[in-house]
Amino acid sequence: MLPSCLRHVGHDTILGVEKLAESCSETSSSTVTLGRLSRMSELDDHVGAWSSNRVAQWLQEEGFGQYVGLLCTQHRIDGLSLLALTEADLRGPPLSLTVLGDIKRLTVALRRLQMENKPELEELGLWPLDSLSAGLELGASRAEWSCDGAERRGCNGADHLCNGPVLRLRNSSSLGCVPRAVLCHTHSNGRFQQPMAGRLDPEVWKTVISSIYVFLVCGLTSFVMVVVHERVPDMRTYPPLPDIFLDSVPRIPWAFVMAEACGLILCYMFLLILLLHKHRSILLRRLCSLMGTVFLLRCCTMFVTSLSVPGQHLKCASLSYGDTWAKIQRAMAIWSGFGMTLTGVQTCGDYMFSGHTVVITLLNFFVTEYTPRNWNLIHTISWVLNLFGIFFILAAHEHYSIDVFIAFYITTRLFLYYHTLANTRAYQHSRRARIWFPMFSFFECNVNGPVPNQYHWPFDKPAFMKTLIG
């Protein structure tokens, strides 16, 4: 009997211990849950108002106590700064964290904190975040490039990192696309670099080089215009060529002045955008490189083929300059007057193709590309000026229709090709592209994806402009 009783008592004791353990486990779980709820309530209590000491406490709780001195003491990170902190900030100067595991864990903790305080970030204009984690979460809804394939499940160059414009991401709910540029590394001038998401290096020295490039090309164009004027065909021997538009539309004497006026308005619009754009250095570099390349091509077409004068109203005759210095002086006069009749410059023989059409079209495309898509009024005005400028050029009978058409086609194609390559960085892993477009590769090697249309007032005064624009 005794062993049986003992066994019975032991069994009851074991059951009691198990119940006690379950009770303790439930109590511990409840304590942990309450702790988490308490912590979440603290996080929801206006993280943006945290002091540096509170941020230091949060870092200690998350297990990053070793960075309290760097972040809170040295760089005075408060709650608002903490919400705006990204992985790029952790990697780059002045923080320059070097332990990859700490960078990733701290990024995850920051991301969790930012997600819990998304309404506050939206009020401050800090959402969506320009970081890799933001791109991973939002997927295709934020990607600038669309996904291809059935039911939008695939992406261009999808399954390989840095092997196409976008990367396919798989998660439990949907498939998204993230611009490849934020995930790839770049090579600049033979040196390996890792770009920081959301940041673009202005590289002013490259902009200076592109400005010198377009300056030299304009000088060469002016000189070629002097040379072709010497070879302009005699109007008595070579009358104007048949042209459907010119033969159908009577000449409007003041039309060419209006065309140049349209170009001036577009120029002022672009200069205003250039002044206010945050990435003005990149915009100016792209304009100079494209303008220089198109006008360099125009030099070749003008020099190779001399078309007859398009209208009898043009008093064009072959001019002979005595020596090279006289030609240079005439070229300087054309260059200083920007080749415009408004400045008193009159040229003949430079018909294939229309330089005025190139300038007007290129300015229009830059205005519409580097302003937000919802600025419909600005875009409409820009396109109206572009189209009316082209019409006025033809209505003045200063160019053949083919001159204007080729100028418009070449300018638009080069602009679109340039920006497609720059936005998708498809050239980066193409040896052929780097060989055929060396200047493009040089200028764009560190520009990671599309240039965001962000604006700010570049001067300290007046203060209300800085408050109004940013």
Secondary structure in CASP SS format (residue, H / E / C, confidence):
PFRMAT SS
TARGET T0000
AUTHOR 0000-0000-0000
METHOD secondary structure of the structure
MODEL  1
M C 1.00
L H 1.00
P H 1.00
S H 1.00
C H 1.00
L H 1.00
R H 1.00
H H 1.00
V H 1.00
G H 1.00
H H 1.00
D H 1.00
T H 1.00
I H 1.00
L H 1.00
G H 1.00
V H 1.00
E H 1.00
K H 1.00
L H 1.00
A H 1.00
E H 1.00
S H 1.00
C H 1.00
S H 1.00
E H 1.00
T H 1.00
S H 1.00
S H 1.00
S H 1.00
T H 1.00
V H 1.00
T H 1.00
L H 1.00
G H 1.00
R H 1.00
L H 1.00
S H 1.00
R H 1.00
M H 1.00
S H 1.00
E H 1.00
L H 1.00
D H 1.00
D C 1.00
H C 1.00
V H 1.00
G H 1.00
A H 1.00
W C 1.00
S C 1.00
S H 1.00
N H 1.00
R H 1.00
V H 1.00
A H 1.00
Q H 1.00
W H 1.00
L H 1.00
Q H 1.00
E H 1.00
E H 1.00
G C 1.00
F C 1.00
G H 1.00
Q H 1.00
Y H 1.00
V H 1.00
G H 1.00
L H 1.00
L H 1.00
C H 1.00
T H 1.00
Q H 1.00
H C 1.00
R C 1.00
I C 1.00
D C 1.00
G H 1.00
L H 1.00
S H 1.00
L H 1.00
L H 1.00
A H 1.00
L C 1.00
T C 1.00
E H 1.00
A H 1.00
D H 1.00
L H 1.00
R H 1.00
G C 1.00
P C 1.00
P C 1.00
L C 1.00
S C 1.00
L C 1.00
T C 1.00
V C 1.00
L H 1.00
G H 1.00
D H 1.00
I H 1.00
K H 1.00
R H 1.00
L H 1.00
T H 1.00
V H 1.00
A H 1.00
L H 1.00
R H 1.00
R H 1.00
L H 1.00
Q H 1.00
M H 1.00
E H 1.00
N C 1.00
K H 1.00
P H 1.00
E H 1.00
L H 1.00
E H 1.00
E H 1.00
L C 1.00
G C 1.00
L C 1.00
W C 1.00
P C 1.00
L C 1.00
D C 1.00
S C 1.00
L H 1.00
S H 1.00
A H 1.00
G H 1.00
L H 1.00
E H 1.00
L H 1.00
G H 1.00
A H 1.00
S H 1.00
R C 1.00
A C 1.00
E C 1.00
W C 1.00
S C 1.00
C C 1.00
D C 1.00
G C 1.00
A H 1.00
E H 1.00
R H 1.00
R C 1.00
G C 1.00
C C 1.00
N C 1.00
G C 1.00
A C 1.00
D C 1.00
H C 1.00
L C 1.00
C C 1.00
N C 1.00
G C 1.00
P C 1.00
V E 1.00
L E 1.00
R E 1.00
L E 1.00
R E 1.00
N C 1.00
S C 1.00
S C 1.00
S C 1.00
L E 1.00
G E 1.00
C E 1.00
V E 1.00
P E 1.00
R H 1.00
A H 1.00
V H 1.00
L C 1.00
C C 1.00
H C 1.00
T E 1.00
H E 1.00
S E 1.00
N C 1.00
G C 1.00
R E 1.00
F E 1.00
Q E 1.00
Q C 1.00
P C 1.00
M C 1.00
A C 1.00
G C 1.00
R C 1.00
L C 1.00
D C 1.00
P C 1.00
E C 1.00
V H 1.00
W H 1.00
K H 1.00
T H 1.00
V H 1.00
I H 1.00
S H 1.00
S H 1.00
I H 1.00
Y H 1.00
V H 1.00
F H 1.00
L H 1.00
V H 1.00
C H 1.00
G H 1.00
L H 1.00
T H 1.00
S H 1.00
F H 1.00
V H 1.00
M H 1.00
V H 1.00
V H 1.00
V H 1.00
H H 1.00
E H 1.00
R C 1.00
V C 1.00
P C 1.00
D C 1.00
M C 1.00
R C 1.00
T C 1.00
Y C 1.00
P C 1.00
P C 1.00
L C 1.00
P C 1.00
D C 1.00
I H 1.00
F H 1.00
L H 1.00
D H 1.00
S H 1.00
V C 1.00
P C 1.00
R C 1.00
I C 1.00
P C 1.00
W C 1.00
A H 1.00
F H 1.00
V H 1.00
M H 1.00
A H 1.00
E H 1.00
A H 1.00
C H 1.00
G H 1.00
L H 1.00
I H 1.00
L H 1.00
C H 1.00
Y H 1.00
M H 1.00
F H 1.00
L H 1.00
L H 1.00
I H 1.00
L H 1.00
L H 1.00
L H 1.00
H E 1.00
K C 1.00
H C 1.00
R H 1.00
S H 1.00
I H 1.00
L H 1.00
L H 1.00
R H 1.00
R H 1.00
L H 1.00
C H 1.00
S H 1.00
L H 1.00
M H 1.00
G H 1.00
T H 1.00
V H 1.00
F H 1.00
L H 1.00
L H 1.00
R H 1.00
C H 1.00
C H 1.00
T H 1.00
M H 1.00
F H 1.00
V H 1.00
T C 1.00
S C 1.00
L C 1.00
S C 1.00
V C 1.00
P C 1.00
G C 1.00
Q C 1.00
H C 1.00
L C 1.00
K C 1.00
C C 1.00
A C 1.00
S C 1.00
L C 1.00
S C 1.00
Y C 1.00
G C 1.00
D C 1.00
T H 1.00
W H 1.00
A H 1.00
K H 1.00
I H 1.00
Q H 1.00
R H 1.00
A H 1.00
M H 1.00
A H 1.00
I H 1.00
W H 1.00
S H 1.00
G C 1.00
F C 1.00
G C 1.00
M C 1.00
T H 1.00
L H 1.00
T H 1.00
G C 1.00
V C 1.00
Q C 1.00
T C 1.00
C C 1.00
G C 1.00
D C 1.00
Y C 1.00
M C 1.00
F C 1.00
S C 1.00
G H 1.00
H H 1.00
T H 1.00
V H 1.00
V H 1.00
I H 1.00
T H 1.00
L H 1.00
L H 1.00
N H 1.00
F H 1.00
F H 1.00
V H 1.00
T H 1.00
E H 1.00
Y C 1.00
T C 1.00
P C 1.00
R C 1.00
N C 1.00
W C 1.00
N H 1.00
L H 1.00
I H 1.00
H H 1.00
T H 1.00
I H 1.00
S H 1.00
W H 1.00
V H 1.00
L H 1.00
N H 1.00
L H 1.00
F H 1.00
G H 1.00
I H 1.00
F H 1.00
F H 1.00
I H 1.00
L H 1.00
A H 1.00
A C 1.00
H C 1.00
E C 1.00
H C 1.00
Y C 1.00
S H 1.00
I H 1.00
D H 1.00
V H 1.00
F H 1.00
I H 1.00
A H 1.00
F H 1.00
Y H 1.00
I H 1.00
T H 1.00
T H 1.00
R H 1.00
L H 1.00
F H 1.00
L H 1.00
Y H 1.00
Y H 1.00
H H 1.00
T H 1.00
L H 1.00
A H 1.00
N H 1.00
T H 1.00
R C 1.00
A H 1.00
Y H 1.00
Q H 1.00
H H 1.00
S C 1.00
R H 1.00
R H 1.00
A H 1.00
R H 1.00
I H 1.00
W H 1.00
F C 1.00
P H 1.00
M H 1.00
F H 1.00
S H 1.00
F H 1.00
F H 1.00
E H 1.00
C C 1.00
N C 1.00
V C 1.00
N C 1.00
G C 1.00
P C 1.00
V C 1.00
P C 1.00
N C 1.00
Q C 1.00
Y E 1.00
H C 1.00
W C 1.00
P C 1.00
F C 1.00
D C 1.00
K C 1.00
P C 1.00
A H 1.00
F H 1.00
M H 1.00
K H 1.00
T H 1.00
L H 1.00
I H 1.00
G C 1.00
END
